[in-house]
Amino acid sequence: MNVFVDTSAFVKLYHHEAGTETLFNFLYRHSEDLILSIADITVIELHSAFLRRVRMGEIAVQIAQSVFTAVDKDLKFINSIELDTPAKQMARKLLDEVAPTKNLRTLDALQLAAAILENHILPIDYFVSADGRLLDIAAEYFDTFNPAKESLV
């Protein structure tokens, strides 16, 4: 099973917060054939998220650095989707079509574009995010899962 995880959910794999256990349980249920896919910008966004927590005094910089090291090691087991020119063009198209009526932000458009294009190569079974706004849009293309809001049955 191929699960695309955006940054809002990916962070939960490295920082215990609402939805962390639900996400781990969801991934564990599918661990036998799991492919975890992310857009390559997810790692950059993760750095930003953890360094924001450092600035806010929630975590020490050493914790953030250890997370960055762990992510770098884990990347060899993760399908990282490069945001190349076609992905950027798809993101622009998504913005042009969706943003006039829905709140689709730049990085969210890039995440969704990466997933849509990857779906043509390696079908995506779930689009996972803790961003309800993005999931509303992604639901037009994928089955979705929000670990911060949903529970496993």
C-alpha positions in Angstrom: 0.0 0.0 0.0 1.3 3.4 -1.0 0.6 6.1 1.5 1.4 9.7 0.6 2.1 11.7 3.8 2.3 15.5 3.7 4.4 17.5 6.2 1.6 18.1 8.8 1.4 14.3 9.2 5.1 13.5 8.6 6.1 15.7 11.6 3.9 13.4 13.8 6.3 10.6 13.1 9.1 12.5 14.9 7.2 14.6 17.4 4.6 13.2 19.8 1.4 15.3 19.3 -2.3 14.9 18.6 -2.6 12.1 16.0 0.9 10.6 16.4 -0.4 7.3 17.9 -3.2 7.1 15.3 -0.8 7.6 12.5 1.6 5.0 13.8 -1.2 2.5 14.2 -2.5 3.3 10.7 0.9 2.7 9.2 1.5 -0.4 11.3 -1.7 -1.9 10.1 -0.3 -1.8 6.6 3.3 -2.4 7.4 3.6 -5.7 5.4 3.3 -3.9 2.0 3.8 -0.3 3.1 5.4 2.3 0.8 5.7 5.7 2.5 5.8 8.5 0.0 6.6 12.2 0.6 7.3 15.2 -1.6 10.9 16.2 -1.4 9.9 19.6 0.1 8.5 17.7 3.1 12.0 17.5 4.6 12.5 21.3 4.3 9.1 21.9 5.8 9.9 19.5 8.6 13.1 21.5 9.4 11.1 24.7 9.5 8.5 23.1 11.8 11.0 21.9 14.3 13.1 25.0 14.3 9.9 27.0 14.9 9.4 24.8 18.0 12.9 25.6 19.1 12.2 29.4 18.7 9.0 29.0 20.7 10.9 27.2 23.5 9.0 24.0 23.1 12.1 21.9 22.3 15.8 22.2 22.6 17.9 22.7 19.5 19.7 19.4 20.2 16.3 17.6 19.9 15.7 19.2 16.6 19.1 18.3 15.4 18.6 14.7 16.5 15.3 14.6 14.6 17.0 15.9 11.4 19.6 13.1 11.8 16.9 10.5 12.2 15.0 11.8 9.2 18.1 11.7 7.0 18.6 8.0 8.0 15.0 7.2 7.4 14.9 8.7 3.9 16.5 5.6 2.5 13.3 3.8 3.3 10.9 6.5 2.0 9.8 7.2 -1.5 10.7 10.9 -2.0 9.0 12.5 -4.9 11.0 15.2 -6.6 9.2 18.5 -7.3 10.4 18.8 -10.9 9.1 21.1 -13.6 5.9 19.0 -14.3 5.1 19.0 -10.6 5.5 22.8 -10.4 3.3 23.2 -13.5 0.7 20.9 -12.0 0.8 22.9 -8.7 0.2 26.1 -10.7 -2.7 24.5 -12.5 -4.2 23.4 -9.2 -3.9 26.9 -7.8 -5.5 28.4 -10.9 -8.4 25.9 -10.8 -8.9 25.6 -7.0 -7.7 28.7 -5.3 -10.3 31.1 -6.6 -12.9 29.2 -4.5 -10.9 27.3 -1.9 -8.0 28.2 0.3 -5.2 26.2 -1.4 -1.8 27.5 -0.4 1.5 27.3 -2.4 3.2 24.5 -0.5 -0.1 22.5 -0.2 -0.5 22.8 -4.0 3.0 21.5 -4.4 2.3 18.5 -2.0 -0.9 17.7 -3.9 0.7 18.0 -7.3 3.5 15.6 -6.2 0.9 13.1 -5.1 -1.2 13.4 -8.3 1.8 12.9 -10.5 3.2 10.1 -8.5 -0.2 8.4 -8.6 0.3 7.8 -12.4 3.6 6.0 -11.7 2.9 4.2 -8.4 -0.8 4.4 -7.3 -1.4 6.1 -4.0 -3.9 4.4 -1.7 -4.2 7.2 0.9 -3.3 10.8 1.1 -2.5 11.5 4.7 -2.5 15.0 6.2 -3.5 16.7 9.5 -4.6 19.7 7.4 -8.4 19.4 7.0 -8.4 22.2 4.4 -5.9 20.3 2.2 -7.7 17.0 2.8 -11.0 18.5 1.5 -9.2 19.3 -1.8 -7.2 16.0 -1.9 -10.4 14.0 -1.4 -11.3 14.9 -5.0 -8.3 12.7 -6.1 -7.6 10.2 -3.3 -8.9 8.4 -0.3 -7.8 10.5 2.6 -6.9 10.0 6.3 -6.4 12.7 9.0 -4.6 11.1 12.0 -5.4 14.2 14.1 -9.2 13.8 13.6 -9.9 10.1 12.7 -9.6 7.0 14.7 -9.0 3.5 13.4 -11.9 1.1 13.5 
